[in-house]
């Protein structure tokens, strides 16, 4: 392989600023939240699909591996090199919204566009995608999200990110452009007919190809939104409410916090839930709806509560075709939460979250500049309580090491369609790594840039995360963002493994596309 030959080929389609071989910049791009072990040979940022195809074909033809990368906010090694002879392909230059088809209700968008940019553009047309972004959507790209899989905005109603996809354009390891979800005329089609391989590229962590363009379904933005929040005495009660709400129409977002999350919110400056109410001033409509809303209102109290004093809290966004429709749905959802033991509290948290869904990312650090790391599991509703018991056992077993190393843990729960995601978050005092220095906010960098390294605390946090992962998997977890962290390949049914092995060998026979991610880089280990 020849670096000079590679640079020559890249110069044919990329401007100087879009081909980077500076060792310092390459080192920055070769890490994710957990770090990285190798530094890429170079970084490229193609600005159109033709250039992307040229870059991939040139690099793999010269023996280089390809590492697709969007915003890079991985914590599972999914966007970092496993060898030095590789090229990081930064897709953020592919950010054009190509077509908003209001008749056929599709949007065609390049994969490097952020969810925030798409949300703003579609909002001007009164439209939205069903799933419309992860919490990191201010920076997260659409292609990166679909490669890793994600939940949050719209997930309770519409499921994970993959369910909103109608078609893809994917660049394979040899530069071939593969289009899925198209009709005989090559245009997006609601029913392409026959088998369509598009789903194989969703959640593939970029191991099968680079997403260049995406076609997403569209729906009207909701005519009305309303909100509700409830406090529970324990996680078991909250999970019962959360699983019960899966059957309630109109619940678009549904997420829960534990006591440590509330403490972290307070430490970060969110001191008081105040002013917003979970219901309108006057219940609209006679009879049953009015009486149910009145019952909930009577439990609200004075509408003021310290965030840090909350126990377990569940937060809902309810969408409807009109205000009365949303309120009817709210009454149904509230009744379910009350029956599970919930106590209504002001709806400030979900209201603020939806008021501006995409904000600069501050969550890479804890409220006092702690390093942050997470792990998660996705569960059938029937398995969620078992998962929580397993996690509590780990918390008890690790109580002393956590105390010794100042490792704190909070928990987030998120409903997505017919499943519940449980996500432990780990925080510990430590120095900022290169990824953090590149991605935290300017104020965070000024305050925390000189924190000392705490290697023993870091080791404790990583070991605790591994214990959580094992506990989650023992309870039946599935995972998003598999990367190089979660077991997947070895747990597959042998028949499916054989099919995917053949598929990978066909589209990437030399293993150049994101090697070591999703499935083993060594073909013999995949056999």
C-alpha positions in Angstrom: 0.0 0.0 0.0 1.2 3.5 -0.9 0.4 6.6 1.1 1.5 8.8 -1.8 -0.7 6.9 -4.2 -3.7 7.3 -1.8 -3.1 11.0 -1.5 -2.9 11.4 -5.2 -6.2 9.5 -5.7 -7.9 11.5 -3.0 -6.7 14.8 -4.5 -8.7 14.0 -7.6 -12.1 14.6 -5.8 -11.4 16.3 -2.5 -10.3 19.8 -1.6 -7.2 20.2 0.5 -9.2 20.9 3.7 -11.2 17.7 3.2 -8.2 15.4 3.2 -6.3 15.4 6.5 -3.1 13.6 7.3 -2.0 15.7 10.2 -1.1 13.3 13.0 -2.7 15.4 15.7 -6.0 15.7 13.9 -5.9 12.0 13.0 -5.4 11.1 16.7 -8.5 13.2 17.7 -10.7 11.5 15.2 -9.4 8.0 16.2 -11.1 8.0 19.6 -14.6 7.8 20.8 -15.9 8.4 24.4 -14.0 5.3 25.6 -10.7 6.2 23.8 -9.0 4.2 21.1 -5.9 2.1 20.5 -4.8 3.0 17.0 -4.4 6.2 15.0 -5.8 6.3 11.4 -3.5 7.1 8.5 -5.9 9.9 7.4 -9.3 11.5 7.5 -11.4 12.4 4.4 -14.6 14.5 4.2 -16.4 13.9 0.9 -19.0 16.5 -0.1 -21.1 14.5 -2.5 -21.9 10.8 -3.2 -19.7 10.6 -6.3 -16.7 11.7 -4.2 -17.6 9.2 -1.4 -17.6 6.4 -3.9 -14.3 7.5 -5.4 -12.7 7.7 -1.9 -13.9 4.3 -0.8 -12.9 2.6 -4.0 -9.4 4.2 -4.0 -8.7 3.4 -0.4 -9.8 -0.2 -0.4 -8.1 -0.8 -3.7 -4.8 0.3 -2.2 -5.3 -2.0 0.8 -6.7 0.5 3.4 -9.6 -0.2 5.7 -12.5 2.2 5.9 -13.9 3.6 9.2 -17.2 5.4 8.7 -17.8 8.2 11.2 -20.6 10.7 11.8 -20.5 12.8 15.0 -18.3 10.1 16.6 -20.4 9.9 19.9 -19.9 6.1 20.2 -19.0 4.4 23.5 -18.6 0.9 22.1 -15.6 1.3 19.8 -17.8 1.5 16.7 -16.1 4.4 15.0 -12.5 3.9 15.9 -9.7 2.1 14.0 -8.5 -1.4 14.9 -5.3 -0.9 12.9 -3.2 2.1 11.6 -3.6 1.4 7.9 -7.1 2.8 7.6 -8.9 5.9 6.5 -11.6 7.6 8.5 -14.5 8.7 6.3 -16.2 11.7 8.0 -19.7 11.8 6.5 -20.7 15.2 8.0 -19.9 16.9 4.6 -22.8 15.0 3.1 -25.5 17.1 4.7 -28.0 18.1 2.0 -31.7 17.6 2.3 -32.3 16.6 -1.3 -36.1 16.4 -1.5 -39.1 16.8 0.7 -42.0 15.0 -1.1 -45.1 16.2 0.6 -47.4 14.1 -1.6 -45.7 10.8 -1.2 -44.7 11.7 2.4 -41.0 11.0 2.1 -37.9 13.0 2.7 -34.6 12.2 0.9 -31.6 13.4 2.9 -27.9 12.8 2.8 -26.6 10.8 5.7 -24.3 13.4 7.2 -27.3 15.8 8.0 -28.0 16.2 11.7 -31.4 15.4 13.2 -31.6 18.9 14.4 -31.2 20.4 10.9 -33.8 18.0 9.4 -36.3 18.7 12.2 -36.0 22.4 11.7 -36.4 22.1 7.9 -39.4 19.8 8.1 -41.0 22.0 10.8 -41.3 24.7 8.2 -43.6 22.4 6.2 -45.6 21.2 9.2 -44.0 17.8 8.9 -41.8 15.4 11.0 -40.3 12.0 10.7 -42.0 9.4 13.1 -38.8 8.9 15.1 -37.2 12.3 14.9 -33.9 12.0 16.7 -31.8 10.8 19.7 -31.0 13.2 22.6 -27.7 13.9 20.9 -29.5 15.0 17.7 -27.8 18.5 17.8 -24.7 16.7 16.6 -25.7 13.2 15.7 -26.0 12.5 12.0 -28.8 10.5 10.5 -26.5 8.0 8.9 -24.6 7.4 12.1 -27.8 7.0 14.1 -29.2 4.5 11.7 -25.9 2.6 11.7 -25.9 2.3 15.5 -29.6 2.4 16.2 -31.2 4.8 18.6 -34.2 5.7 20.7 -35.8 8.8 22.1 -37.9 11.5 20.4 -41.1 9.8 19.1 -39.8 6.3 20.2 -42.6 5.4 22.6 -45.1 5.7 19.7 -42.9 4.9 16.7 -40.1 2.6 17.9 -36.4 2.8 17.3 -34.8 4.8 14.5 -34.8 1.9 12.0 -38.6 1.9 11.8 -38.8 5.3 10.2 -36.6 4.3 7.2 -38.1 3.8 3.8 -34.9 3.4 1.8 -31.1 3.8 1.7 -28.3 4.5 -0.6 -25.2 2.6 0.6 -21.6 2.7 -0.7 -20.1 -0.8 -0.4 -16.4 -1.6 0.1 -15.6 -1.5 -3.6 -17.3 1.8 -4.2 -20.5 0.3 -5.6 -23.7 2.2 -4.8 -26.5 0.0 -3.6 -30.0 1.5 -3.4 -32.8 -0.1 -1.4 -36.5 0.8 -1.1 -36.9 1.8 -4.7 -39.3 0.8 -7.5 -38.5 -0.3 -11.0 -37.9 3.3 -12.0 -35.1 3.7 -9.3 -37.2 6.2 -7.2 -38.3 5.6 -3.6 -41.4 3.4 -3.6 -43.7 2.4 -0.8 -43.7 -1.2 -1.9 -40.6 -2.1 -3.9 -41.8 -5.7 -4.3 -39.8 -8.8 -3.4 -37.1 -9.0 -0.8 -35.3 -5.8 0.0 -31.9 -5.8 1.8 -32.3 -2.4 3.4 -32.8 -3.7 6.9 -29.4 -5.4 6.8 -27.8 -2.0 6.8 -29.7 -0.7 9.8 -27.9 -1.3 13.1 -24.9 -2.7 11.2 -22.5 -0.2 12.9 -21.1 0.6 9.4 -19.8 -3.0 9.0 -21.6 -3.6 5.7 -21.3 -0.2 4.0 -21.4 3.6 4.4 -24.9 5.2 4.3 -24.8 8.0 1.8 -28.4 8.9 1.5 -31.5 8.0 3.5 -35.2 8.1 2.6 -37.4 8.6 5.7 -41.1 8.4 6.1 -43.0 11.7 7.0 -46.0 12.4 9.0 -47.8 15.6 10.0 -46.4 17.4 13.0 -48.9 16.8 15.9 -51.6 19.4 16.1 -51.4 19.3 19.9 -49.0 18.2 22.5 -49.5 17.8 26.2 -47.3 16.5 29.0 -47.4 14.6 32.3 -44.9 13.7 35.0 -45.4 11.2 37.9 -43.3 10.3 40.9 -43.1 6.7 42.1 -41.8 5.2 45.3 -39.6 2.7 43.6 -38.3 1.5 40.2 -40.6 -1.5 40.2 -43.7 0.7 40.3 -42.4 3.0 37.7 -41.5 0.0 35.4 -45.1 -1.3 35.9 -46.4 2.0 34.7 -44.0 2.2 31.9 -44.9 -1.2 30.6 -48.6 -0.5 31.0 -48.3 2.7 29.0 -47.1 0.7 26.0 -50.7 0.0 25.2 -51.9 3.6 25.4 -52.4 5.5 22.2 -50.7 8.8 21.8 -47.7 8.4 24.1 -44.9 9.7 22.0 -42.1 10.0 24.6 -41.9 8.1 27.8 -38.8 8.1 29.9 -37.9 7.7 33.6 -35.3 8.9 36.1 -34.0 7.4 39.3 -33.1 9.5 42.5 -29.4 9.9 41.5 -30.5 11.5 38.2 -32.5 14.0 40.1 -29.5 14.8 42.3 -27.4 15.3 39.2 -30.0 17.6 37.7 -30.0 19.7 40.8 -26.2 19.8 40.9 -26.2 20.9 37.3 -28.5 23.8 38.1 -32.0 22.4 37.6 -33.2 23.2 41.1 -37.0 23.5 41.1 -39.8 22.0 39.2 -42.2 24.9 39.2 -44.9 26.6 37.2 -45.9 24.0 34.6 -48.9 21.9 35.3 -49.6 18.4 34.0 -53.1 19.5 32.9 -55.0 22.4 31.4 -56.7 24.9 33.8 -60.1 23.7 32.8 -60.9 20.1 31.8 -62.4 20.2 28.3 -65.4 18.0 27.7 -68.1 16.7 30.0 -68.6 13.5 31.9 -65.9 10.9 32.4 -63.0 12.9 30.9 -63.7 15.9 33.2 -64.0 13.8 36.3 -60.7 11.9 35.6 -58.8 15.1 34.9 -60.2 16.6 38.1 -59.0 13.6 40.1 -55.5 14.0 38.7 -55.5 17.8 39.3 -56.5 17.3 42.9 -53.3 15.2 43.4 -51.0 17.8 42.0 -50.6 19.9 45.1 -49.0 23.4 44.9 -47.0 22.8 41.7 -43.6 23.3 43.3 -41.0 20.7 44.2 -37.3 20.4 44.6 -35.9 18.2 41.9 -33.3 16.6 44.2 -36.1 15.4 46.5 -37.8 13.3 43.9 -37.6 9.5 44.0 -38.4 7.8 40.7 -40.0 10.0 38.1 -41.7 9.1 34.8 -42.2 11.8 32.0 -44.6 11.7 29.1 -45.3 13.6 26.0 -48.8 13.0 24.6 -49.6 13.9 21.0 -53.1 14.3 19.5 -55.0 15.5 16.5 -56.5 18.3 18.5 -56.3 19.6 22.0 -59.3 17.6 23.2 -57.9 14.5 21.5 -54.5 15.0 23.3 -56.3 15.5 26.6 -58.4 12.4 26.2 -55.2 10.4 25.5 -53.6 12.1 28.5 -56.4 11.0 30.7 -56.0 7.4 29.6 -52.2 7.6 30.2 -52.6 9.2 33.6 -55.1 6.6 34.8 -52.5 3.9 33.9 -49.8 5.7 35.8 -52.0 6.3 38.9 -53.0 2.7 39.0 -49.3 1.7 39.2 -48.8 4.0 42.2 -47.8 7.2 40.5 -48.3 10.7 42.0 -48.6 13.6 39.6 -45.9 16.2 39.7 -45.4 19.3 37.5 -44.6 18.4 33.9 -41.5 20.7 33.6 -39.0 18.1 32.6 -40.8 16.7 29.5 -42.1 20.1 28.6 -38.6 21.6 28.6 -37.3 18.6 26.8 -39.8 18.9 23.9 -39.7 22.8 23.8 -36.2 22.6 22.2 -35.4 18.9 21.5 -31.9 19.5 20.2 -29.4 21.4 22.3 -25.6 21.5 22.5 -24.5 18.3 24.2 -23.4 18.7 27.8 -23.9 15.1 28.9 -20.4 14.0 28.0 -19.5 15.1 31.5 -21.3 14.9 34.8 -22.5 17.9 36.7 -19.1 18.5 38.3 -17.0 17.6 35.4 -16.9 13.8 36.0 -16.2 11.4 33.2 -19.3 9.7 31.9 -19.8 6.2 30.5 -23.0 4.2 29.9 -24.3 0.8 29.0 -27.8 -0.4 28.2 -30.2 -3.3 27.6 -33.4 -3.5 25.6 -36.1 -5.7 27.1 -39.4 -7.3 26.5 -41.8 -5.7 29.0 -42.1 -9.0 30.8 -38.3 -9.0 31.4 -37.8 -5.5 32.6 -38.4 -6.2 36.3 -35.9 -9.1 36.2 -33.3 -6.8 34.6 -33.8 -4.3 37.4 -33.3 -6.9 40.1 -30.1 -8.0 38.4 -28.8 -4.5 38.2 -29.6 -3.9 41.9 -27.6 -7.0 42.7 -24.6 -5.6 40.9 -25.0 -2.3 42.7 -24.9 -4.1 46.1 -21.9 -6.2 45.1 -20.0 -3.1 44.0 -21.0 -0.8 46.8 -17.6 -0.6 48.4 -15.5 -0.2 45.2 -18.0 2.5 44.1 -17.5 4.3 47.4 -13.7 3.9 47.3 -13.4 5.4 43.8 -16.3 7.9 44.0 -18.1 6.2 41.1 -21.8 7.2 41.1 -24.5 5.5 39.0 -27.8 6.8 37.7 -30.4 5.1 35.7 -32.5 6.1 32.7 -35.5 4.1 31.3 -37.0 4.7 27.9 -40.0 3.2 26.3 -39.6 2.4 22.6 -42.6 0.8 20.9 -43.1 -2.6 22.5 -39.9 -2.6 24.6 -38.2 -0.9 27.5 -34.6 0.3 27.5 -32.7 0.5 30.8 -29.5 2.4 30.8 -27.1 2.7 33.7 -24.9 5.9 33.6 -21.5 5.9 35.4 -19.7 9.0 36.6 -16.3 9.3 38.2 -13.7 12.0 38.7 -10.9 11.8 36.1 -8.9 13.8 33.6 -10.5 14.7 30.2 -9.5 12.5 27.3 -8.8 13.8 23.8 -12.4 13.1 22.7 -13.8 15.1 25.6 -11.5 18.0 24.9 -12.8 18.1 21.3 -16.5 17.7 22.1 -17.4 19.2 25.5 -18.8 22.7 25.7 -16.3 25.6 25.9 -17.4 26.4 29.5 -16.9 22.7 30.5 -13.5 22.7 28.9 -12.4 25.9 30.8 -13.6 24.5 34.1 -12.4 20.9 33.9 -9.5 20.8 31.5 -6.9 20.5 34.3 -8.5 17.7 36.3 -6.0 15.0 37.3 -6.1 11.5 35.9 -7.7 8.9 38.2 -6.6 5.6 36.6 -7.9 3.4 39.4 -11.3 5.1 39.3 -11.4 4.7 35.6 -10.6 1.0 35.8 -13.3 0.6 38.5 -15.9 2.3 36.2 -15.1 0.2 33.2 -15.2 -3.0 35.3 -18.5 -2.0 36.8 -19.9 -1.3 33.3 -18.8 -4.8 32.3 -20.7 -6.2 35.3 -23.8 -4.3 34.4 -23.5 -5.5 30.8 -23.3 -9.1 32.0 -26.3 -8.7 34.3 -28.4 -7.1 31.5 -27.6 -9.9 29.1 -28.4 -12.5 31.7 -31.9 -10.9 31.9 -32.4 -11.2 28.1 -31.1 -7.9 26.8 -30.8 -6.8 23.3 -28.6 -3.8 22.4 -28.2 -0.8 20.1 -24.7 0.4 19.1 -23.2 -3.0 19.2 -19.8 -1.8 18.0 -17.0 -3.9 19.5 -18.5 -4.1 22.9 -21.8 -6.1 23.1 -21.9 -9.8 22.3 -23.9 -10.4 19.2 -22.2 -12.6 16.6 -21.6 -15.4 19.0 -25.2 -15.4 20.2 -26.8 -15.7 16.7 -28.7 -18.7 15.5 -26.2 -20.7 13.4 -28.4 -20.5 10.3 -28.6 -16.7 10.5 -24.9 -16.5 11.2 -24.2 -18.5 8.0 -26.3 -16.2 5.9 -24.7 -13.0 7.3 -21.3 -14.6 6.9 -22.0 -15.1 3.2 -23.4 -11.6 2.8 -20.3 -10.0 4.3 -18.1 -12.1 2.2 -20.0 -11.1 -0.9 -20.1 -7.3 -0.4 -16.7 -7.0 1.5 -14.6 -10.1 0.6 -11.4 -8.5 2.0 -12.9 -7.2 5.2 -12.1 -3.6 4.5 -15.3 -2.0 5.8 -15.1 -1.1 9.5 -13.2 -4.3 10.4 -13.8 -5.8 13.9 -17.1 -4.0 14.3 -20.3 -6.0 14.7 -18.7 -9.2 13.7 -15.1 -10.6 14.0 -12.5 -9.1 11.6 -11.0 -12.6 11.1 -13.1 -14.6 8.6 -12.1 -17.8 10.4 -13.7 -16.5 13.7 -16.9 -15.7 11.7 -17.1 -19.2 10.4 
